[in-house]
Amino acid sequence: MKSLVSVLLMLMMAFSSGLSLVAIGQSQQLYYVNTSSPQYSILPGSVFVEPLNSSISLPFAILLNFTNYSSLQTELSYVLSHPSDYLSPSQFREYYYPSMSYVQSLVNYLQSFDIKLTGNYGLILTFNGTVGQIEEAFNTHINVYYYPFKDIYWFGKVGIEDVGPFYYFSNNVTPSLPYSVGKYVLGIVGIDSIDPHVYQALRQAWTSPMMVGRGPSGRGLISTAIITPTTIQQYFNFSEAYSRGETGQGSSIAIEGVPESYINTSDAYYFWRLFSIDRTGTLQVVSLGNDTSGGQSGENELDVEYSGAFAPGANIFLVFSNGYVGGEALVGNLLNYYYEYYYMANYINPDEVSISVSVSESFLAAYYPAMLYMIHNVMIQFSVQGTSVLAASGDWGYESDHPPPNFHIGIYNTIWYPESDPLVTSVGGIFLNATSNGAIASFSGWDYSTGGNSVVFPVQPYELTSLIPFTPSNVRTYPDIAFVSAGGYNIPEFGFGLPLIFQGQLFVWYGTSGAAPMTAAMVSLTGERLGALNYALYHISYNGVVLSPHGVKQGLVAWIPITSGANPTPAHYGWNYVTGPGTFNAYAMVYDLMLYIGKN
């Protein structure tokens, strides 16, 4: 597909050049917003129907880029090689956010066409205007199209199944603005109905159905023995860290919420009491907006319960943006998903972020690059501020083409974002084989742990200089680490044996959703800000040699290579698509991470 090939080339150039992520054009003092060009918003094979009625009112949003991008890349390079010299959120905004005067000039320009500002959310501005006003202001035309096929493709393969045929609207000319008011515009959301209203873009790494009783129905899928958090902590040597006072005290872990959802905090406290977790840290839920149509999030209750259990001294923040950005009219465009990251970076400034809610990387690259750039920008901000971001790799096997038989996803030929971001640590899965009394007998790579190759990001410096055998050197690949994602006694790998409290009852789960918060908790035990974690992980060898910015040091043997399991690509000694470098001894990994930043 010609348009998708051009997408890939542009994205690869943008992320490897070190220049601004926005591909811009300047002709007759116009700034072209190329991320909103028809190559991304008109599906190949679509049929023109008619112009969209010019009197129809459309809510839309403008996404703003960072400024001083070359300086920002220099700053990022500096903090990656000098861990601890991080910026504060206020410093970052001062140096790299568009000025208030620039924002006002953009608003004034659009108001001159009678387009109304409806909200200012930092790097997102929301507006309302008629089709005719929008066409005039952005020098474009908006039409109605018919997509006659049932599937949507990306990069020459089926991406999304069974969503067509359908009608939609889209601009057929790349939008443009006067250069002085357009130069920091990263994208325009809402002038087409493809991104991502065609389907529900967000995917939770764990979405097992909640059934009355003890988890999903299905004979032979539910373990008769529960593997408790304490059992996992002892087996993977969290306990030694706790005995040395390393509990995450004073650290903060922020959790990405499922937008338009909520949790019952009483479930988390019940879970910690039930499994005798001596919590000293706090729990705070930030809810922005009042649209909770997504219901109670079992995904986020899992995140909270396990991050709090494995870092008992850490303060846990869960952030929901529930229709806050743009109100009901703009729900579904990932604006609220992005805003949760924005809020964390600017108002919490956590030590770690744990993510179990993701978007298809291929979808963003093919049809919604502006949002990919926006999220990548906030990952840069996290890194420059010293926040480590960890994300569940997914539960659907290699390239999402091999899901568990009791899970239908409907999306294929993709890995997940922001897991694939070079500044994010993707957490794959391992499976625990339990005894009849819930002890851990052995473990292997989890057969449904997602891994694969990025279609956006080139190979990274830490991959080229990795101390882990067989680390790929062609493109950015993941996962980068792995931890407990499923387990039980005498069950298949798509069975259930790990506990969760939901709606006051005990349930069981599987998924890398649990691996991400447990691994984020491990990192928080250092009590330090580590920034982009992959630069440390790939420079810790299997025999404990740590290649740090301060020189070569001998640490502890932290990595545990995984040599069995398949997704269906096989796990083996060295880097693999199931577990990345492998899983870990928690105390030893904490020691080596601190050694990497010069604290041991």
C-alpha positions in Angstrom: 0.0 0.0 0.0 1.8 3.1 -1.3 0.6 5.5 1.4 1.7 3.2 4.2 5.2 2.8 2.7 5.5 6.6 2.8 4.3 6.6 6.4 7.1 4.2 7.4 9.8 6.2 5.6 8.7 9.4 7.1 8.5 8.1 10.6 11.9 6.3 10.4 13.5 9.5 9.3 11.7 11.6 11.9 12.8 9.5 14.8 16.4 8.9 13.7 17.2 12.5 12.6 17.3 14.2 16.0 15.3 17.0 14.5 11.7 18.0 15.1 9.2 15.1 14.9 6.9 17.1 12.7 7.5 16.9 9.0 6.7 20.5 7.8 6.4 22.3 4.6 6.7 26.0 4.1 5.4 27.5 0.8 4.2 31.1 0.6 4.6 31.4 4.4 2.2 28.5 5.0 2.8 25.7 7.5 1.5 22.3 6.3 0.2 20.0 9.1 1.4 16.8 7.4 0.3 14.5 10.2 -3.3 15.4 9.2 -2.7 14.8 5.5 -5.1 12.6 3.5 -2.5 9.8 3.3 -3.4 9.1 6.9 -7.1 9.9 7.0 -8.5 8.4 3.7 -8.5 4.7 3.8 -7.2 3.1 0.5 -10.1 1.9 -1.6 -12.5 4.4 -0.2 -15.2 5.9 -2.6 -16.0 9.6 -2.6 -19.6 10.2 -1.8 -20.2 14.0 -1.4 -18.8 17.1 0.3 -19.6 17.2 4.0 -22.4 19.8 4.7 -20.6 23.1 5.4 -23.1 24.1 8.1 -22.4 21.0 10.3 -20.7 21.9 13.6 -17.5 19.9 14.4 -15.6 19.7 17.7 -11.9 19.4 17.1 -8.6 19.7 18.8 -5.2 21.0 18.0 -2.2 19.2 19.3 0.9 21.3 20.1 4.5 20.3 19.7 7.5 21.1 21.9 9.8 24.0 21.0 13.6 24.1 20.8 13.7 20.5 19.7 17.4 20.4 18.9 18.2 21.7 22.4 15.8 19.0 23.9 17.6 16.2 22.0 20.8 17.5 23.5 19.3 17.6 27.0 18.0 14.0 26.5 21.4 12.7 25.4 22.9 14.4 28.5 20.6 12.9 31.1 20.9 9.5 29.5 24.7 9.6 30.1 24.4 11.5 33.4 21.6 9.9 35.4 20.4 12.2 38.3 20.8 15.6 36.5 17.1 15.8 35.7 14.9 18.7 35.0 11.8 19.6 37.1 8.4 19.8 35.4 8.4 23.6 35.7 11.9 23.8 34.1 10.8 21.5 31.3 7.7 23.6 30.5 9.8 26.8 30.6 12.3 25.5 28.2 10.3 23.4 25.8 6.6 24.3 25.8 5.1 26.9 23.4 4.8 30.3 25.0 1.5 31.8 26.1 1.8 34.5 23.5 2.2 31.9 20.7 -0.9 30.0 21.9 -2.9 33.2 22.0 -1.9 34.1 18.5 -3.1 30.7 17.3 -6.4 31.1 19.1 -6.8 34.6 17.8 -6.3 33.4 14.2 -9.0 30.7 14.5 -11.4 33.1 16.3 -11.1 35.4 13.3 -13.1 32.7 11.4 -15.7 32.6 14.2 -14.2 29.3 15.4 -14.7 29.1 19.2 -12.1 28.0 21.8 -13.7 25.4 24.1 -10.8 24.3 26.3 -7.1 24.7 27.0 -5.4 21.5 28.3 -1.8 22.5 28.1 -0.6 21.0 24.8 -4.2 20.3 23.6 -6.5 23.1 22.6 -10.1 22.2 21.8 -12.4 24.2 19.5 -15.8 24.1 17.8 -16.5 25.4 14.3 -18.6 24.6 11.3 -17.2 22.6 8.4 -17.1 25.7 6.3 -15.2 27.7 8.9 -12.7 24.9 9.4 -12.2 24.5 5.6 -11.5 28.2 5.3 -9.2 28.5 8.3 -7.1 25.4 7.4 -7.2 25.7 3.6 -8.8 22.3 3.2 -11.9 20.4 2.1 -13.9 17.8 4.1 -15.8 15.1 2.3 -17.9 12.0 3.0 -16.4 8.7 1.9 -17.6 5.1 1.8 -15.2 2.2 2.8 -16.5 -0.9 1.1 -14.4 -3.6 2.8 -14.8 -5.4 6.1 -11.1 -5.3 7.2 -8.6 -2.4 7.6 -5.1 -3.0 6.4 -1.7 -1.6 7.4 1.7 -2.3 5.9 0.2 -4.7 3.4 -1.5 -7.0 6.0 -4.8 -7.2 7.8 -4.8 -5.0 10.8 -8.3 -4.7 12.1 -10.9 -7.4 11.4 -14.7 -7.0 10.7 -15.2 -3.3 11.1 -16.6 -2.4 7.7 -18.1 -1.4 5.5 -18.9 2.1 6.8 -19.2 5.8 5.9 -16.8 8.4 7.3 -15.7 11.9 6.7 -12.2 13.2 6.1 -10.2 16.1 4.7 -8.8 15.6 1.2 -6.2 18.4 1.3 -3.4 18.7 3.8 -4.4 21.4 6.2 -2.2 24.5 6.4 -1.9 27.6 8.5 0.1 30.8 8.4 3.6 29.8 9.4 3.7 32.1 12.4 0.6 30.5 14.0 1.1 27.0 12.7 4.8 26.3 13.4 4.1 24.4 16.6 1.0 22.6 15.5 1.7 18.9 15.7 -1.7 17.6 14.5 -5.4 18.3 14.2 -7.9 15.9 15.6 -11.6 15.7 14.6 -11.6 16.9 11.0 -11.8 13.3 10.0 -13.6 10.4 11.7 -11.0 7.7 11.2 -8.7 8.4 14.2 -9.8 6.3 16.0 -13.6 6.2 15.9 -13.5 3.3 13.4 -12.8 1.0 16.3 -12.0 1.1 20.0 -8.3 1.9 19.8 -7.2 1.2 23.3 -6.5 -2.4 24.4 -6.0 -3.5 27.9 -3.4 -6.2 28.4 -5.8 -8.0 30.8 -9.5 -8.1 30.0 -10.6 -11.4 31.3 -14.4 -11.5 31.9 -15.5 -11.1 35.5 -17.8 -13.9 36.4 -19.6 -14.4 39.7 -17.5 -16.7 41.8 -13.9 -17.1 41.1 -13.0 -15.8 37.7 -13.8 -16.8 34.1 -15.8 -19.9 33.5 -14.2 -22.9 31.8 -13.5 -26.3 33.1 -9.8 -26.9 33.7 -8.8 -23.3 33.4 -8.9 -22.3 37.1 -6.1 -23.5 39.3 -7.1 -25.2 42.5 -4.1 -23.6 44.1 -3.6 -19.8 44.3 -0.1 -18.4 43.9 0.0 -15.5 46.5 2.0 -12.3 46.2 4.1 -13.4 49.2 5.1 -16.6 47.4 6.2 -14.7 44.4 8.1 -12.1 46.5 10.0 -14.9 48.3 10.8 -16.9 45.2 12.1 -13.9 43.2 14.0 -12.5 46.2 12.0 -9.3 46.8 12.1 -10.4 50.4 15.8 -9.8 50.8 15.3 -6.2 49.5 12.6 -5.7 52.1 14.8 -7.1 54.9 17.4 -4.5 54.0 14.8 -1.6 54.2 14.3 -1.3 50.5 10.5 -1.0 50.3 10.1 1.9 47.9 9.6 4.3 50.8 9.3 7.8 49.5 9.0 6.7 45.8 5.9 7.3 43.7 4.4 5.0 41.1 1.9 6.5 38.7 -0.6 4.2 36.9 -2.2 5.0 33.5 -5.9 4.7 34.0 -8.4 3.2 31.5 -10.1 6.5 30.4 -13.8 6.9 31.3 -13.4 4.4 34.2 -13.0 4.2 37.9 -12.0 1.8 40.7 -13.1 1.0 44.2 -10.1 1.7 46.5 -11.7 -0.6 49.1 -10.8 -3.6 46.8 -7.1 -2.6 47.0 -7.1 -2.3 50.8 -8.9 -5.6 51.1 -6.3 -7.3 48.8 -3.4 -6.0 50.9 -5.1 -7.1 54.2 -6.0 -10.5 52.8 -2.4 -11.2 51.8 -0.8 -9.5 54.9 0.9 -6.8 52.9 2.4 -4.2 55.4 1.6 -1.1 53.4 3.2 2.2 54.6 2.8 4.1 51.3 -0.3 6.0 50.3 -2.9 5.5 47.5 -4.4 8.4 45.6 -6.8 8.2 42.7 -7.0 11.3 40.5 -10.2 11.5 38.5 -10.5 14.3 36.0 -13.9 14.7 34.4 -17.1 12.8 35.2 -17.7 10.4 32.3 -17.3 6.9 33.9 -19.2 5.1 31.1 -16.3 2.5 30.9 -17.3 1.2 34.3 -15.1 -0.2 37.0 -11.7 -1.1 35.8 -10.5 -4.5 36.9 -7.3 -3.8 34.9 -6.5 -0.8 37.1 -7.4 -2.6 40.3 -4.9 -5.2 39.3 -2.3 -2.5 38.7 -2.9 -0.8 42.0 -3.1 -4.0 44.1 0.2 -5.5 42.7 2.3 -2.3 42.6 1.3 -1.6 46.1 2.0 -5.1 47.3 5.4 -5.4 45.7 6.5 -1.9 46.7 4.8 -1.6 50.1 6.5 1.7 51.0 5.8 3.5 47.6 3.0 6.0 47.1 0.6 4.9 44.3 -1.2 7.3 42.1 -3.8 6.2 39.6 -4.9 8.8 37.0 -8.2 8.8 35.1 -9.1 11.4 32.5 -12.8 10.7 32.2 -14.0 12.8 29.3 -12.1 15.7 30.7 -10.4 16.9 27.5 -13.1 18.3 25.2 -16.0 16.7 26.9 -18.2 13.9 25.5 -17.8 15.2 21.9 -14.1 14.3 21.8 -14.2 11.0 23.8 -12.6 8.3 21.8 -9.8 10.2 20.0 -7.2 9.2 22.6 -7.0 12.8 23.9 -7.9 11.7 27.4 -5.5 8.8 27.2 -2.7 11.2 26.3 -3.8 13.7 28.9 -3.3 11.1 31.7 0.4 11.0 30.8 0.5 14.8 30.5 -0.9 15.1 34.0 1.5 12.6 35.5 4.5 14.4 33.9 3.5 17.9 35.0 1.6 17.5 38.3 2.9 14.2 39.9 6.4 13.8 38.5 6.5 10.2 39.6 9.6 8.0 39.9 8.0 5.2 37.9 5.0 4.9 35.5 3.2 1.6 35.0 1.1 1.1 31.8 -1.3 -1.7 30.9 -3.5 0.1 28.5 -2.0 0.4 25.0 -2.6 1.3 21.3 -1.6 -0.6 18.2 1.7 0.9 17.0 0.9 0.0 13.4 -2.5 1.8 13.6 -0.9 5.0 14.9 1.9 4.8 12.3 -0.6 4.2 9.5 -3.5 6.4 10.4 -2.8 8.6 13.5 0.8 9.7 13.6 0.1 12.9 15.4 -1.0 11.0 18.5 2.1 8.8 18.3 4.3 11.9 18.2 2.4 13.4 21.1 2.9 10.3 23.3 6.5 10.0 22.3 7.0 13.7 23.3 5.7 13.0 26.8 8.0 10.0 27.0 10.9 12.3 26.3 9.6 14.6 29.0 9.4 11.7 31.5 13.0 10.7 30.6 14.4 14.2 31.0 12.7 14.5 34.4 14.1 11.1 35.5 10.9 9.0 35.4 11.1 5.3 34.4 8.2 4.2 32.3 7.3 0.5 32.1 4.5 -1.0 30.0 2.9 -4.5 29.6 4.0 -6.0 26.3 0.6 -7.6 25.6 -1.1 -10.9 25.8 -1.4 -12.0 22.2 1.8 -13.7 21.2 4.4 -12.7 18.6 3.2 -9.6 16.7 -0.3 -10.0 18.3 -1.0 -12.9 15.9 -1.2 -15.7 18.5 -3.7 -14.8 21.2 -4.9 -17.2 23.9 -7.8 -19.4 22.6 -10.1 -17.8 25.2 -9.3 -14.2 24.1 -10.5 -12.5 20.9 -8.7 -9.3 20.1 -9.5 -8.6 16.4 -6.2 -6.7 15.8 -3.2 -8.3 14.2 0.2 -7.7 12.7 1.3 -5.2 15.3 3.2 -4.6 18.5 1.9 -2.1 21.0 2.6 1.5 21.9 4.0 3.0 24.0 5.7 -0.3 24.8 7.7 0.0 21.5 8.9 3.5 22.4 12.7 3.5 22.8 12.3 5.3 26.1 9.8 2.8 27.5 10.6 -0.6 29.1 8.3 -3.3 27.7 7.5 -6.0 30.2 6.9 -9.5 28.8 5.6 -12.5 30.7 6.6 -15.7 32.4 4.4 -18.6 33.5 4.7 -20.1 37.0 4.1 -23.9 37.3 2.7 -24.4 40.8 2.5 -27.3 43.1 -0.9 -28.4 44.6 -0.3 -26.2 47.6 0.6 -23.1 45.6 4.4 -23.2 45.9 6.4 -22.4 42.7 7.9 -25.5 41.1 9.3 -24.0 38.0 8.8 -21.2 35.5 9.0 -20.6 31.7 8.3 -18.0 29.1 4.6 -17.3 28.9 3.3 -18.6 25.6 1.1 -15.5 25.0 3.7 -12.8 25.9 3.7 -10.3 23.0 7.0 -9.5 21.3 8.1 -8.2 17.9 9.6 -5.5 15.8 8.7 -1.8 15.6 7.6 -0.4 12.3 8.4 3.1 13.6 11.6 3.2 15.6 15.1 2.2 14.4 17.5 0.2 16.4 18.6 2.0 19.6 22.0 2.7 21.0 21.4 0.4 24.0 20.6 -2.4 21.7 23.7 -2.0 19.6 25.9 -1.9 22.8 23.9 -4.5 24.7 25.6 -7.0 27.0 22.8 -9.4 26.5 23.6 -12.2 23.9 21.5 -12.2 20.7 20.0 -8.7 21.2 18.6 -7.8 17.7 20.3 -4.9 15.9 17.9 -4.2 13.0 15.1 -2.2 14.5 13.7 -1.4 18.0 12.4 -4.7 19.3 10.7 -5.7 22.5 10.2 -7.0 25.3 13.0 -5.6 27.5 12.3 -7.6 30.6 9.8 -10.2 31.8 7.9 -11.1 35.0 5.0 -13.1 36.3 2.0 -13.0 34.0 0.2 -16.3 34.5 0.5 -19.4 36.6 -1.2 -22.1 38.6 -1.4 -25.8 39.3 -2.3 -28.2 36.5 -3.7 -25.6 34.1 -2.8 -24.5 30.6 -1.0 -21.3 30.0 -4.2 -19.5 29.3 -5.6 -20.6 32.7 -6.0 -18.6 35.9 -4.2 -18.9 39.3 -3.1 -15.5 40.3 -5.4 -13.6 42.8 -7.2 -10.3 42.5 -9.9 -8.6 44.5 -12.6 -7.1 42.4 -16.0 -5.8 43.6 -15.1 -7.2 47.1 -14.6 -10.8 45.8 -11.6 -12.9 45.0 -11.0 -13.4 41.3 -8.1 -14.9 39.3 -6.3 -13.4 36.3 -3.6 -13.8 33.6 -1.7 -11.2 31.6 1.4 -9.0 31.3 -0.8 -6.4 33.1 0.4 -7.9 36.3 4.0 -8.1 35.2 4.3 -4.3 34.5 3.2 -3.0 37.9 5.3 -5.7 39.7 8.4 -4.7 37.7 7.7 -1.0 38.3 7.5 -1.8 42.0 10.9 -3.6 41.8 12.4 -0.5 40.2 10.9 1.7 42.9 12.8 -0.3 45.6 15.9 1.5 44.5 14.5 4.7 46.0 16.2 6.6 43.1 15.1 8.3 39.9 16.5 6.2 37.0 15.0 7.7 33.9 14.9 5.7 30.7 15.5 2.2 32.2 16.6 0.4 29.1 20.0 2.1 29.1 20.7 0.4 32.4 19.0 -3.0 31.7 20.8 -3.7 28.5 24.2 -2.8 30.1 23.8 -5.4 32.9 25.3 -8.7 31.8 24.2 -12.2 32.8 27.3 -12.6 35.0 26.7 -9.3 36.8 29.1 -7.0 35.0 27.5 -3.5 34.8 28.6 -1.1 32.1 27.7 2.2 33.7 28.3 5.8 32.8 30.9 5.7 35.6 32.8 2.8 34.2 32.7 -1.0 34.3 31.7 -2.4 37.7 31.0 -5.9 39.1 27.5 -6.3 40.4 25.3 -9.2 41.4 23.8 -11.8 39.1 20.4 -10.2 38.5 19.2 -11.6 35.2 17.6 -15.0 35.0 17.6 -16.2 31.3 14.5 -18.0 30.1 15.1 -21.0 28.0 11.7 -22.6 27.6 8.3 -21.4 26.4 7.2 -20.0 23.0 4.8 -17.3 21.7 5.3 -19.3 19.2 8.8 -18.0 18.6 10.9 -20.0 21.1 12.4 -18.6 24.3 16.1 -19.4 24.5 19.3 -18.3 26.3 19.9 -14.6 25.4 17.4 -12.1 24.1 14.2 -13.6 22.7 10.7 -12.4 21.6 9.0 -14.0 24.6 10.9 -12.5 27.6 13.6 -10.2 26.1 16.7 -10.6 28.2 14.7 -12.7 30.8 13.3 -12.3 34.2 15.1 -11.2 37.4 16.2 -11.7 41.0 14.7 -8.6 42.5 17.3 -7.8 45.2 20.2 -8.3 42.8 18.5 -6.2 40.1 17.9 -3.4 42.5 21.6 -3.6 43.5 22.8 -3.5 39.9 20.5 -0.6 39.0 21.8 1.4 41.8 25.3 0.5 40.8 24.6 1.7 37.3 23.8 5.2 38.5 26.7 5.2 40.9 24.8 4.7 44.2 26.4 1.4 45.3 
